């Protein structure tokens, strides 16, 4: 799959202007470099990724004026009894994000990917809690993820993650650019409620899903390594 296919389609339909399309194409190699870097630092293949030609906005409630910007999402898809996890990267991130920011967000979503596979393997995805506001969502996100130091063997990448995700992702310069050059120009945006950004499956569906046993062994080892790192933090 061409990761830019949806952006190309949006450009052909006149939804995205020429200058934005050119900017996304010109800067997309930074994203590819980030994916390659994550694979090298973790020893694990990155899941399928594509660029979404819109910005994703999350709101606590449909009628609320408060919103958060989601620059990327990890989306599980079940097809023919097989689990396919897809990383959705928004076009504004590719267009306006600094290299360190893009790589940090990709690494963060990669941790989500590992967490999803872990949950599916233990049939734990049913217990995923609902969160109704941005603060609670950030807290739940941070308590679920694998420890980055357990997964990545790349000091600079770890530094980027630590700086960008001390307690939920914030990059005010990037957010200002996206608001000014994307949202205020009425370019494509998707709105989702936080309590719908979850996955719930029946026990029967989970039992039929086939997972790579080699990946599961790696994830189990990373989980144990993460627990040891957290214990060191506490004592």
N, C-alpha and C positions, 0 to 999 in steps of 0.2 A: 504494500500500500504506500502510495506517495503521501508523506505526511503533510504536504501543502495542498493536497487536492481540493479540500473544502475552501481554502483561501482563493485558489485559482477560480473555482466555480463562482464564488462571491464577486470576484473581480470581473469575470465575464458577464455577470448579470447586472453590473453597475452598482452593486451594493457597497463595495469597497473601492475608493478612488485610486487612480494610477499611482499617486505618490506613496500611499500607504502600502499598496501591493509591492511596489519596488523596494520600499524600506524593509518589509518583512522578508522578502526574498534575499536582499543584501545581507541582512543580519542573522538569517537562519543558521548559517554555519556555526555561530556561537552556541546555538542549541545542540547541534550535532556534536560539537566538541565537548559539551557538558555531558551528554549521554555516554560518549566514549570514555570520558574521564571517570564517570561513576562506575562503569563496567570494569575499568582497570583497577579502581580503588577498592571495589567490593569482590571482584571475581565472579559476579553474577550478571547474567544477561539482563539488559533493560527491557521492560515490557513494550508492547506496541505503543507508539506515541503519534499524535497528530496535532496539527495547529487548528484551533477553533477560530473562525473569523468573527469573533465577537468578544466582548468582555462579559464576565459572569458576575452578577451582583447578587449578594445574599441579604435577605431581610429577616428579622426575627418574626415578623408577622406581615401578611400581605398588605395591610393598611399603614404600615410603619414607614416613617421617613428616614429612619436609621438604616444604613446598609453597609456591608463590607464588600471589598473587592476580592474576588477569588481569581488569582492569576493562573492557577492550574488545578486540575482535579484528577483523582484516581477513581476510575469507573469500572466495576466488575460486570462482565457480560457472560451469561450462560447460554451456550449454543451447542446443540446436539450433545448434551451431557458433558460438555467440556467447558472449563472456566477460562475465560480470556480477560485479562485485566488490561485496560487501556488508560494511558495517561493523556489527558486532554490539556493542551498548552494553549493559552489564549494568545491571539495575534498581538494585542497591545504589549504583552510581556516581551515577545520577540522583538517588537518594533522599538520599545523604549527602555527595556531593562538593561542595566549594566551587566557585564560578563559575570561578575561575582554573584549578583542577585539571581540571574537566570540559573546558574549552576547550583546555587543554594536551594532554590525552589524545586529544581529537578531532583536534587538529592532528597529533599523533604518528601516529595511525592513517591520517590523510590522506597522510602521507609514505610509509607502508607501501603505500598504494594506488598512489601514483605509482611506487614501486619495483617493484611487481608488474607494472604495465602495461609498464614499461621492460624487465623480464625476459621477459615474454611476447613483446614486440616483437622482442627479440634472440634468442629461443628459448634463453634462458639459465636457465630455471626448473628444468631437469633437474639442474643443478649445485648446487642449494640444499643446503647441508651439514646433516647431522644434528648436534644438540647434546644432550648427555646431562645437563647440570646447569644450574642457574639462572644461574651466573656466566658460563659459556660462551655461553648464550643471549643474555644482556645484551650481551656483547662483540660477538657476531655481528650483533645488532640495530643497534648503534650504528655499525658499520663499513659497513652496507648503505645506510642512509638518505640521502636528499638532504639537503643543508645547509638548515636552516630559513630562514636569511637569504637563500638563493637563491630560496626559494619564497614567503615571506610578507612583505608590506609592511605590518607592524603591529608597532610597537616593544613595545607592552604584551604582545601575544600571544607575541612572541619571548622576552620576559623570563619569562613563565610557563613556556614550554617549557624555557628554560635552567635555571630553578630546579627544575622537576619532573623533568627528565631529564639530570642531569649525567653519569650513567653508569647508565642504567636507571631506570625510574620508581620512586620511593619517596615515599609520603605516609603517615607513621606515624599521624597523627590519623585519616585516612580508614580506614586498615587496622584500627585499634583499634575504630572505630565499626562497621565491617562484621563484624568478629569478634564484637563484643558484641551488636549488634542484628539480625544476620542469621545468621551461622554457628552461634553458640551457641543461638539460638532454633530451630535445625533448619529454617530456611527453605530453599527449593530451591537446590541446588548441582550443578555439573557438574564432573567430574574428568577431566582429560586428561593424558597423558604428554607431556613436551616433545618427544620425538622423533617424536610423531605429529602435531604441530601444523605440518605442512609440506605442500607440494603437489608432486606429481610427475606429469608427463604424458608420453605418448609423443610422438615427433617428428611422427608423422602427425597427432595431435590438435592440436598446436601450429600446424602448417602450415595447418590449416583455420580457425583462429580469426580473426575479423574485428575489427580495431581501428580506432578513429577516427583518420584521418590528421592532423587538426588537433591532436588531443591529443598525438599522437606527436611532432609538431614542437615543441610547447611543452615536452614532457618532455625532448627532446634539448637544447633551449636551457637548461633548468634543470640538466641534467646537466653541461653545459660550465661554467655559472656556479658550480655546486657545486665542481667541480674547481679553479677559480680561487681560490675562497675557502679551500679546504683548503691550496693552495700558499702562500697568504699566511700561514696559521697556522704552517706549517712554517719559513718563512724570515723 
